[in-house]
Amino acid sequence: MARMTEEEANLLDEEITNAEKLLKDRGIVALNNGDYNQAIILFNSYLKKHPNDVAVNNYISTAYDKIGDEALAKKYYDKAKGLDGE
């Protein structure tokens, strides 16, 4: 396997960052369109790499609330509230 140059590594990091941002953006669209289960899938994927994103923890809390899962809605709401206070 060929070694990766620093420039190639930076481009790969940028692509990964863009893909992660896309997860967040698509999650917001799904949430706004009322596709709460899809939003939850996308936000959970995003949160694997960015667990301390206050906004996404709030978004996923809203999605869980909309599907009636009060326990998970509260979990993510409390996490976002705790992070926001840091």
Buried (B, 14 or more C-beta within 10 A) or exposed (E): EEEEEEEEEEEEEEEEEEEBEEBBEBBBEBBEEEBBEBBBBBBBBBBEEBEEBBEBBBBBBBBBBBEEBEEBBEBBBEBBEEBEEE
